[in-house]
Amino acid sequence: MFGHADMLNLMEGIVTTELWMLLGTVGVLFILTMGVQPFANTVAGISPNVVFGNREDMPPLTGLRGRAQRAVLNLIEGLAIFAPLVIVAHVAGVSNELTVGGATLYFAARAAHATIYVLGIPYLRTLAFLAGVIGQGMIVAALLGYSGA
């Protein structure tokens, strides 16, 4: 039988740290979309009839709801750059300290950014965003052949 342990052993040789960081970032997006946004609707007192309906009568996105929505959109925009970088590095066989460090920095920075964004902490949010951009830049540098030496 091919079980869970066999699958993990198979993936160990195929899935790089960079791909795990991509998966983790998608997990952050999932949590924002399926957890934080519905919670924000509940806190705002939005009726389930409105949420599950055609949403033509949704109130404006302000406060927690607005920040949650903007955090989702911002993360999607970042993933549009990060995901191709990780996939290109994987296909090209480029996995080194720079790509691993960049992907790990990106994941940690974007998880922090999403949390900070939803909480409404402005300047710290910008620093977390910039750390994510640096992580992306590290992957680009590795793809361009920079070794860090």
C-alpha positions in Angstrom: 0.0 0.0 0.0 1.1 3.6 -0.7 0.4 5.5 2.5 0.9 8.9 4.0 4.5 8.1 5.0 5.4 7.0 1.5 4.0 10.2 0.1 6.1 12.3 2.5 9.2 10.3 1.5 8.4 10.9 -2.2 7.9 14.6 -1.7 11.0 15.0 0.4 13.2 14.6 -2.7 10.9 16.7 -5.0 9.4 19.5 -3.0 12.0 22.2 -2.1 11.9 24.6 0.8 11.0 27.3 -1.7 7.9 25.3 -2.8 7.0 24.8 0.8 7.2 28.5 1.4 5.0 29.1 -1.6 2.5 26.6 -0.2 2.7 28.3 3.2 1.9 31.7 1.6 -1.1 30.2 -0.2 -2.1 28.9 3.3 -2.0 32.5 4.6 -4.2 33.5 1.7 -6.6 30.7 2.6 -6.8 31.7 6.2 -7.4 35.4 5.2 -10.1 34.4 2.8 -11.9 31.7 4.7 -11.3 32.8 8.2 -10.5 36.5 8.7 -13.0 37.9 6.1 -16.0 35.9 7.4 -15.0 36.9 11.0 -14.9 40.5 9.9 -18.3 40.3 8.4 -19.7 38.8 11.6 -18.0 41.5 13.7 -19.5 44.2 11.5 -23.0 42.6 11.9 -23.4 41.7 8.2 -26.4 39.4 7.8 -25.7 36.0 6.5 -28.5 36.6 4.0 -26.4 39.5 2.5 -23.1 37.5 2.6 -24.7 34.4 1.0 -26.8 36.4 -1.5 -25.8 38.2 -4.6 -24.0 40.8 -2.6 -25.6 43.8 -4.3 -26.5 45.3 -1.0 -23.1 44.9 0.8 -22.2 47.9 3.0 -18.9 49.7 2.2 -15.7 47.9 3.2 -14.5 49.9 6.2 -12.6 49.2 9.4 -11.7 45.5 9.9 -13.6 44.4 6.8 -11.8 46.8 4.6 -8.4 46.0 6.0 -9.1 42.3 5.6 -10.1 42.7 2.0 -7.1 44.9 1.2 -4.8 42.4 2.9 -6.3 39.6 0.6 -5.9 41.7 -2.5 -2.4 42.8 -1.6 -1.3 39.2 -0.9 -2.8 38.0 -4.3 -0.8 40.8 -6.0 2.4 39.6 -4.2 1.7 36.0 -5.1 1.5 37.0 -8.8 5.2 37.8 -8.6 6.4 35.3 -5.9 4.8 32.1 -7.4 6.4 32.4 -10.8 9.8 33.2 -9.3 9.6 30.0 -7.1 8.3 27.9 -10.0 11.0 29.1 -12.4 13.7 28.5 -9.8 12.4 25.0 -9.3 12.1 24.1 -13.0 15.6 25.6 -13.6 17.0 23.6 -10.7 18.1 26.7 -8.8 17.9 26.1 -5.1 20.6 27.5 -2.9 21.0 29.6 0.2 19.8 32.7 -1.6 16.5 31.1 -2.9 15.8 29.4 0.3 16.5 32.5 2.3 14.5 34.7 -0.1 11.5 32.3 -0.1 11.6 32.0 3.7 11.9 35.7 4.2 9.0 36.3 1.8 6.7 33.8 3.6 7.5 35.2 7.0 7.2 38.8 5.9 3.8 38.2 4.1 2.4 36.3 7.1 3.4 39.2 9.3 2.2 41.7 6.7 -1.3 40.1 6.6 -1.6 40.0 10.3 -0.3 43.6 10.8 -2.6 44.8 7.9 -5.7 43.3 9.5 -4.8 44.7 12.9 -4.3 48.2 11.3 -0.7 48.9 12.2 0.5 51.2 9.4 4.3 51.7 9.6 5.1 48.2 10.7 2.9 46.9 7.8 5.2 48.8 5.3 8.3 47.3 6.8 6.9 43.8 6.5 5.9 44.5 2.9 9.4 45.7 2.1 10.9 42.6 3.7 8.8 40.5 1.3 10.1 42.5 -1.7 13.6 41.9 -0.5 12.8 38.1 -0.4 11.6 38.3 -3.9 14.7 40.2 -5.0 16.9 37.5 -3.4 15.3 34.9 -5.6 15.7 37.1 -8.7 19.4 37.5 -7.8 19.8 33.8 -7.6 18.1 33.2 -10.9 20.4 35.8 -12.5 23.4 33.9 -11.2 24.4 35.9 -8.2 26.0 33.6 -5.6 26.3 36.0 -2.7 30.1 35.7 -2.5 
